């Protein structure tokens, strides 16, 4: 039996049940190892308070979230040291892949975990996975020198195998997917296989989280929710998306002219309907969860029979649960939306990114037409499903006028919720490589966070990008009539 400590270095100041935590915990506990979690979410000297920032700009509706959680005035690193001294973990692990890969600080977690642990006294082996070692395994030791081992690709079974070797012969060269140092040289072990059957992972163990993490602001209310995955993978290969980094790791790099991954059926995987339903039912009953925030990259590309079977199970169960999903406009039609209603889907998030159809095709490798996007938002509204529009500003070659046009397009769509993110140059993506060539980002950027800050040095100045991030929702709702006034207030 081995003692493993997980770190959740979340800096947003609101609960996020990062999916890698319960998935890895389930496997390790099933093998009779001990798992404990240190969660930095509610420490005042750590958090950046993403919730207040994105409530102020109308991205979220106001709630009394602060009444449901208690923030800690103690020092986050001192508490971490105390827990390590008491628990005496043999392995400390953080940052990993799952379907939870975009938009909620996953990319930068490896950096924040490193910041938490680098001044801590411990004899534990420190391991980290996630997007960065998957994309650039040779560089991560230099960027994060306190980490002993890295894992590229999906890490549930890799970490379990590492723990087994830790307890036996310590022949880490046998552990596929492991990145290690030997005599000062970086050694990249052979790649592990893709987890083709997600049912092989035991029911994800959400018991490692503190109860406060389950409270979540949602459409003006505070409800109990978890992040959840039914599937992994995406059939699309958008140039800015970290999904492409994982696709490339496993050898899925060829696409069709319409941006669809060749052999996508081998890359897209899902849980069985019975497994997913029983897991949801268990999570609801154990933790009183009302909302399952499905982090699947594109929900409607999950096997249709599986979704249909799951809809029967959910609809017939009368469980008081609802789902929030993410998908693309191409999959929205009368038939698919009827399926979503039967699945108790309450809200759908869809990427608009930018309004320019030609820019989406030429620079982002996204091909939905304006008409298809408008149609998707209309159909969802007709069926009473809330719609969230995802937008990006600060993209390479984007102009201020393009941002204004995107705001105008959102005014036409009239989504229930509007989010806007700063473009982030995620390592390993085609757009990140182009961004470096254009010189609009540094060779490597620390502190990347698409919701809180822009690191761009592009033609649209940072102050102007920050202005549009702060006022995007207001400008959409007022159909740009207040643009000049808001600029005058901001810039004089």
Long-range contacts (C-beta under 8 A, 24 or more apart in sequence): 1-32, 1-33, 1-34, 2-33, 2-34, 2-90, 2-91, 2-163, 2-166, 2-167, 3-33, 3-34, 3-36, 3-87, 3-88, 3-89, 3-90, 3-91, 4-28, 4-33, 4-34, 4-35, 4-36, 4-89, 4-90, 4-91, 4-92, 4-93, 4-163, 5-35, 5-36, 5-37, 5-38, 5-83, 5-84, 5-87, 5-89, 5-91, 5-92, 5-93, 5-124, 6-35, 6-36, 6-37, 6-38, 6-92, 6-93, 6-94, 6-208, 7-37, 7-38, 7-40, 7-80, 7-92, 7-93, 7-94, 7-113, 7-116, 7-117, 8-37, 8-38, 8-39, 8-40, 8-41, 8-94, 8-109, 9-40, 9-94, 9-109, 9-112, 9-113, 9-115, 9-116, 10-39, 10-40, 10-41, 10-105, 10-109, 10-112, 11-40, 11-46, 11-47, 11-48, 11-50, 11-105, 11-112, 11-449, 12-41, 12-47, 12-48, 12-49, 12-50, 12-51, 12-104, 12-105, 12-451, 13-41, 13-42, 13-47, 13-48, 13-49, 13-50, 13-51, 13-52, 13-71, 14-41, 14-50, 14-51, 14-65, 14-69, 14-216, 14-217, 15-41, 15-69, 15-212, 15-213, 15-214, 15-215, 15-216, 16-41, 16-104, 16-105, 16-213, 16-227, 17-206, 17-209, 17-213, 17-214, 17-226, 17-227, 18-98, 18-100, 18-106, 18-109, 18-227, 19-98, 19-99, 19-100, 19-204, 19-227, 19-228, 19-229, 19-295, 20-95, 20-96, 20-97, 20-98, 20-100, 20-129, 20-155, 21-208, 21-209, 22-204, 22-205, 22-206, 22-208, 22-209, 23-98, 23-156, 23-201, 23-204, 24-93, 24-96, 24-155, 24-156, 24-159, 25-204, 25-205, 25-208, 26-201, 26-202, 26-203, 26-204, 26-205, 27-156, 27-157, 27-159, 27-160, 27-201, 27-202, 28-159, 28-160, 28-163, 29-202, 29-205, 30-202, 31-160, 31-163, 31-164, 33-163, 35-205, 35-208, 36-83, 36-87, 36-89, 36-208, 37-208, 37-209, 38-79, 38-80, 38-83, 39-209, 39-210, 39-213, 40-76, 40-80, 40-112, 40-116, 41-212, 41-213, 42-69, 42-70, 42-71, 42-72, 42-212, 43-71, 43-72, 43-74, 43-75, 43-76, 43-79, 44-71, 44-72, 44-73, 45-73, 45-75, 45-76, 46-76, 47-71, 48-449, 48-452, 50-451, 50-452, 51-217, 53-451, 53-452, 54-419, 54-451, 55-217, 56-470, 57-469, 57-470, 57-471, 57-472, 57-473, 57-474, 58-418, 58-472, 58-473, 58-474, 58-477, 59-417, 59-418, 59-419, 59-420, 59-472, 59-473, 60-217, 60-417, 61-217, 61-219, 61-220, 62-220, 63-217, 63-220, 63-221, 63-222, 64-222, 65-215, 65-217, 65-222, 67-222, 68-212, 68-215, 68-222, 69-212, 69-215, 70-212, 76-116, 77-116, 77-119, 77-120, 80-116, 80-117, 80-120, 81-120, 81-121, 84-120, 84-121, 84-122, 84-124, 89-122, 89-124, 90-124, 90-125, 90-166, 91-124, 91-125, 91-126, 91-127, 91-162, 91-163, 91-166, 92-117, 92-122, 92-124, 92-125, 92-126, 92-127, 93-126, 93-127, 93-128, 93-129, 93-159, 94-128, 95-128, 95-129, 95-130, 95-132, 96-129, 96-130, 96-151, 96-154, 96-155, 96-156, 96-159, 97-129, 97-130, 97-131, 97-134, 97-153, 97-154, 97-155, 97-246, 98-154, 98-229, 98-232, 98-295, 99-229, 99-230, 99-231, 99-232, 99-233, 99-295, 99-296, 99-297, 100-227, 100-229, 100-295, 101-131, 101-242, 101-243, 101-246, 101-295, 101-297, 102-241, 102-242, 102-243, 102-297, 103-390, 103-421, 103-450, 103-451, 104-451, 105-449, 105-451, 106-130, 106-131, 107-131, 107-132, 107-242, 107-424, 107-426, 107-448, 108-446, 108-447, 108-448, 108-449, 110-140, 110-144, 111-143, 111-144, 111-446, 111-447, 114-144, 114-146, 114-147, 117-146, 118-146, 125-149, 125-166, 127-151, 127-159, 127-162, 129-153, 129-155, 129-158, 129-159, 131-242, 131-245, 131-246, 131-426, 131-427, 131-428, 132-427, 133-179, 134-245, 134-246, 134-249, 134-428, 135-245, 135-249, 135-426, 135-427, 135-428, 136-427, 136-428, 137-179, 137-186, 137-188, 138-186, 138-188, 139-444, 140-179, 141-181, 141-186, 143-444, 148-180, 149-178, 149-179, 149-180, 150-178, 150-179, 150-180, 151-177, 151-178, 151-179, 152-177, 152-179, 152-188, 152-191, 152-249, 153-177, 153-191, 153-192, 153-194, 153-246, 153-249, 153-250, 154-192, 154-194, 154-195, 154-232, 156-195, 156-201, 157-192, 157-195, 158-192, 191-249, 191-250, 194-250, 194-267, 194-269, 195-232, 195-269, 196-269, 197-269, 198-229, 198-231, 198-232, 198-269, 198-270, 198-271, 198-275, 199-271, 199-272, 199-275, 203-278, 203-279, 203-282, 204-279, 204-283, 206-283, 206-286, 206-287, 207-286, 211-287, 214-287, 214-288, 214-289, 216-291, 216-293, 218-291, 218-324, 219-347, 219-386, 219-416, 219-417, 223-290, 223-291, 224-287, 224-288, 224-289, 224-290, 224-291, 225-289, 225-290, 225-291, 225-292, 225-293, 226-283, 226-287, 226-289, 226-291, 226-292, 226-293, 227-293, 227-295, 228-280, 228-283, 228-292, 228-293, 228-294, 228-295, 229-271, 229-294, 229-295, 229-296, 230-270, 230-271, 230-276, 230-294, 230-296, 230-299, 230-302, 230-310, 231-268, 231-269, 231-270, 231-271, 231-296, 231-297, 231-299, 231-302, 232-268, 232-269, 232-270, 232-296, 232-297, 233-264, 233-267, 233-268, 233-269, 233-297, 234-261, 234-267, 234-268, 234-297, 234-298, 234-301, 235-260, 235-261, 235-264, 235-267, 235-268, 235-298, 235-301, 236-260, 236-261, 236-298, 236-328, 236-365, 236-366, 237-261, 237-365, 238-364, 238-365, 238-366, 239-363, 239-364, 239-365, 239-429, 239-430, 239-431, 239-434, 240-364, 240-392, 240-395, 240-423, 240-426, 240-429, 240-430, 240-431, 240-432, 241-426, 241-429, 242-426, 242-428, 242-429, 243-297, 244-428, 244-429, 244-430, 245-426, 245-427, 245-428, 245-429, 248-428, 255-365, 258-367, 259-365, 259-366, 259-367, 268-301, 268-302, 270-302, 270-303, 270-306, 271-306, 272-306, 273-306, 273-307, 273-309, 273-310, 273-313, 274-309, 274-313, 276-306, 276-310, 277-310, 277-313, 277-314, 277-317, 280-314, 280-319, 280-321, 281-317, 281-319, 284-319, 284-320, 284-321, 289-321, 290-320, 290-321, 290-322, 291-321, 291-322, 291-323, 291-324, 291-346, 292-321, 292-322, 292-323, 292-324, 293-324, 294-323, 294-324, 294-325, 294-326, 295-326, 296-325, 296-326, 297-326, 298-326, 298-327, 298-328, 298-331, 299-325, 299-326, 299-327, 300-325, 300-327, 300-328, 300-331, 300-332, 300-336, 301-327, 301-331, 304-339, 307-339, 307-343, 308-339, 310-343, 311-339, 311-342, 311-343, 312-342, 314-342, 314-343, 314-344, 315-342, 315-343, 315-344, 322-346, 324-348, 324-349, 325-349, 326-350, 328-368, 329-368, 329-372, 329-373, 329-375, 329-376, 329-377, 330-368, 330-372, 332-375, 332-376, 332-379, 332-380, 333-379, 334-379, 337-379, 337-380, 337-383, 337-385, 338-383, 340-383, 340-385, 341-383, 341-384, 341-385, 345-385, 346-385, 346-386, 347-385, 347-386, 347-387, 347-388, 347-416, 347-417, 348-380, 348-385, 348-386, 348-387, 348-388, 349-388, 349-389, 349-390, 349-419, 350-376, 350-377, 350-387, 350-388, 350-389, 350-390, 351-390, 352-389, 352-390, 352-391, 352-406, 352-409, 352-410, 352-413, 353-390, 353-391, 353-392, 353-395, 354-391, 354-392, 354-395, 354-398, 354-402, 354-405, 354-406, 355-402, 355-405, 355-406, 355-408, 355-409, 355-410, 356-402, 356-405, 356-406, 359-395, 359-397, 359-398, 359-402, 363-395, 363-396, 363-397, 363-431, 364-395, 364-431, 365-430, 370-409, 373-413, 374-412, 374-413, 377-413, 377-414, 377-415, 386-416, 386-417, 387-413, 387-415, 387-416, 387-417, 388-415, 388-416, 388-417, 388-418, 388-419, 389-413, 389-415, 389-417, 389-418, 389-419, 390-419, 390-421, 391-418, 391-419, 391-420, 391-421, 391-472, 392-420, 392-421, 392-422, 392-423, 392-450, 393-420, 393-421, 393-422, 393-423, 393-460, 393-465, 393-468, 393-469, 393-472, 394-422, 394-423, 394-454, 394-456, 394-458, 394-460, 394-465, 395-423, 395-431, 396-423, 396-431, 396-434, 396-435, 396-438, 396-440, 396-458, 397-438, 398-423, 398-458, 398-460, 399-459, 399-460, 400-460, 400-464, 403-460, 403-468, 404-480, 404-483, 407-468, 407-472, 407-475, 407-476, 407-480, 408-479, 408-480, 410-476, 411-476, 411-477, 411-479, 411-480, 418-472, 418-473, 418-476, 420-468, 420-469, 420-472, 420-473, 421-450, 421-451, 422-449, 422-450, 422-451, 422-453, 422-454, 422-455, 422-456, 422-465, 422-469, 423-450, 423-454, 423-456, 424-448, 424-449, 424-450, 424-455, 425-455, 463-491, 467-491
